Amino acid sequence: MKNILIVDDDAELRANLSEILTGKGYRTEEASSGKEAVERAAAQEFDIVLLDLMMPKMSGMDVLSELRKIKPKTKIIMITAFATVDNAVEAIKKGASDYISKPFKIDELLITIRRALEESRFEEGIKRLDMDYTLSSLSNSIRRKIIKLLSMKDGMHLMEIVRELAIDDHTKVVFHLKILKESGIIEQDKEKSYFLTKEGKKTLDCLNILESYLSK
């Protein structure tokens, strides 16, 4: 369950957002001021902060700066009135993940949250991988197909993979398997069956995200 901190001086808006997001399976907490938001974020982990740009005393931009210092991995989505969209764009330049303009539709908010979470998952996966070698491994369509095949089964032997790929020259498949094995994406057990490693599963997640972006 992902944690979301809702920061807005409008109590009714906070309550409404909290009810909606809780109903969608998120865990929420509320902060009525920038100072309270910074204190809560410092004390616990939040995956997303929904942050109102225009607040008294400590502005959303000031809160953004503080949150980027103390919790750089937390994704921050700015909530802004239409008249302050330029300021929201400036906030993104300073580290916010995205923004939504009031009045916004709930579907728009949920999509923005999912996109920010997807971005966070992708970034985490990238950090755990050897990017140069991994991206090189994923550049070939046969290797991408092998990764997806292995994700659907607990393990596959060489000739099973060859049949699924419909490639006559099995030595070509061996070559691609070798590349994937050297990159740490796949491994073999004692029965010579190929399977995805933990890093391979993370690579698959990144590959799926990349492909979803490219297909838009």
C-alpha positions in Angstrom: 0.0 0.0 0.0 1.5 3.4 -1.1 1.6 6.3 1.3 0.3 9.7 0.2 0.6 13.0 2.2 -2.1 15.6 1.3 -0.9 19.1 2.0 -3.5 21.9 1.6 -4.8 24.6 3.9 -8.4 23.7 2.7 -9.7 21.2 5.2 -12.6 20.2 3.0 -10.4 19.5 0.0 -8.0 17.4 2.2 -10.9 15.4 3.5 -12.4 14.8 0.1 -9.1 13.7 -1.4 -8.3 11.5 1.5 -11.6 9.7 1.2 -11.2 9.2 -2.5 -7.6 8.0 -2.4 -8.3 5.7 0.6 -11.1 4.2 -1.4 -8.6 3.5 -4.2 -6.3 1.5 -1.9 -3.9 4.2 -0.9 -2.9 5.1 2.7 -3.3 8.8 3.3 -2.3 11.4 5.9 -3.0 15.1 5.9 -1.1 18.3 6.7 -2.8 21.7 6.9 0.4 23.8 6.5 3.8 23.7 5.0 5.5 23.5 8.4 3.4 20.4 9.3 4.1 18.8 5.9 7.9 19.1 6.4 7.6 17.7 9.9 5.5 14.7 8.8 7.7 14.0 5.8 10.8 14.1 8.0 9.3 11.6 10.5 8.1 9.0 8.0 8.2 7.8 4.4 5.7 8.9 1.8 5.7 7.7 -1.8 3.7 10.8 -3.0 3.1 14.3 -1.6 0.2 16.2 -3.0 1.3 19.7 -2.4 -0.8 22.9 -2.7 1.3 25.6 -4.3 -0.5 28.6 -2.7 -0.5 28.4 1.1 -0.1 31.0 3.8 3.2 31.5 5.7 5.2 28.7 4.1 4.4 28.4 0.4 4.3 25.2 -1.6 7.5 26.2 -3.4 9.3 26.6 0.0 7.9 23.2 1.1 9.1 21.7 -2.2 12.6 22.9 -1.6 12.7 21.4 1.9 11.2 18.1 0.8 13.8 17.8 -2.0 16.5 18.1 0.7 15.2 15.7 3.3 13.3 13.2 1.1 14.7 13.4 -2.5 13.1 10.1 -3.5 9.6 11.2 -2.6 7.5 12.2 -5.7 5.8 15.6 -5.3 2.7 16.5 -7.3 1.9 20.2 -7.1 -1.8 21.3 -6.9 -2.3 24.7 -8.5 -5.0 27.1 -9.6 -5.1 27.7 -13.3 -3.7 31.2 -12.9 -0.5 29.9 -11.3 0.3 27.2 -13.9 3.6 29.0 -14.8 4.6 28.7 -11.1 3.8 25.0 -11.3 6.1 24.6 -14.3 8.8 26.4 -12.3 8.2 23.9 -9.5 8.8 21.0 -11.9 12.1 22.6 -12.8 13.0 22.6 -9.1 12.2 18.9 -8.6 8.4 18.4 -8.6 7.3 15.3 -10.5 4.1 16.7 -12.0 1.2 19.1 -11.3 -2.6 19.2 -11.6 -4.7 22.4 -11.9 -7.8 23.2 -9.9 -10.5 22.3 -10.6 -9.3 18.8 -11.6 -11.1 15.6 -12.3 -10.5 12.6 -10.0 -9.5 10.4 -13.0 -6.9 13.0 -13.9 -5.5 13.0 -10.3 -5.4 9.2 -10.2 -3.6 9.0 -13.5 -1.1 11.6 -12.3 -0.4 9.6 -9.1 0.0 6.3 -11.0 2.4 8.0 -13.4 4.5 9.4 -10.6 4.6 5.9 -8.9 5.6 4.3 -12.2 8.3 6.9 -12.6 9.6 6.1 -9.1 9.6 2.4 -9.7 11.4 2.8 -12.9 14.1 5.0 -11.3 14.6 2.5 -8.5 15.0 -0.3 -11.0 17.5 1.7 -13.0 19.7 2.4 -10.0 20.0 -1.3 -9.3 21.1 -2.2 -12.8 24.3 -1.7 -14.7 22.7 0.7 -17.2 25.2 0.5 -20.1 25.3 -3.3 -20.2 21.6 -3.7 -19.4 20.4 -1.3 -22.1 22.7 -2.9 -24.5 21.1 -6.3 -23.6 17.6 -4.9 -24.1 18.4 -3.3 -27.5 17.9 -6.6 -29.3 14.3 -7.8 -29.9 15.2 -11.5 -29.5 16.7 -10.9 -26.1 13.5 -8.9 -25.1 11.4 -11.8 -26.3 13.5 -14.3 -24.2 13.1 -12.2 -21.1 9.3 -12.1 -21.6 9.2 -15.9 -22.3 11.1 -16.6 -19.1 8.8 -14.3 -17.1 5.8 -16.5 -18.0 7.4 -19.8 -16.8 9.5 -21.0 -13.9 12.2 -22.2 -16.2 12.8 -23.2 -19.8 15.4 -25.3 -21.5 17.3 -24.2 -24.6 15.2 -26.1 -27.2 12.0 -24.9 -25.6 13.1 -21.3 -26.0 14.2 -22.1 -29.6 10.8 -23.5 -30.4 8.9 -20.6 -28.9 11.0 -18.1 -30.8 10.7 -20.1 -34.0 14.3 -19.6 -34.8 15.9 -22.4 -36.9 19.5 -21.7 -35.9 19.7 -22.5 -32.2 23.3 -21.2 -32.0 21.9 -17.7 -32.5 19.6 -18.2 -29.5 22.6 -19.5 -27.5 24.5 -16.3 -28.3 21.6 -14.2 -27.0 21.3 -16.3 -23.9 25.0 -15.8 -23.2 24.6 -12.0 -23.4 21.6 -12.1 -21.0 23.5 -14.4 -18.6 26.6 -12.2 -18.6 24.4 -9.2 -17.8 23.0 -11.0 -14.8 19.4 -10.9 -16.2 19.1 -14.7 -16.5 20.7 -17.8 -14.9 20.8 -21.5 -15.3 20.0 -24.2 -12.7 21.6 -27.7 -12.4 19.1 -29.0 -15.0 20.3 -26.4 -17.5 17.0 -24.6 -17.3 17.1 -20.9 -17.8 15.2 -18.5 -15.5 15.0 -14.8 -14.7 17.2 -13.6 -11.8 15.9 -10.9 -9.3 17.7 -8.4 -11.4 16.1 -9.9 -14.5 12.6 -9.3 -13.0 13.5 -5.7 -12.3 14.8 -5.4 -15.8 11.4 -6.8 -17.1 9.6 -4.1 -15.0 11.7 -1.4 -16.6 11.2 -2.9 -20.1 7.5 -2.9 -19.6 7.5 0.7 -18.5 9.7 1.8 -21.4 7.4 0.0 -23.9 4.3 1.5 -22.4 5.8 5.0 -22.8 6.9 4.3 -26.4 3.4 3.0 -27.3 1.7 6.2 -26.3 
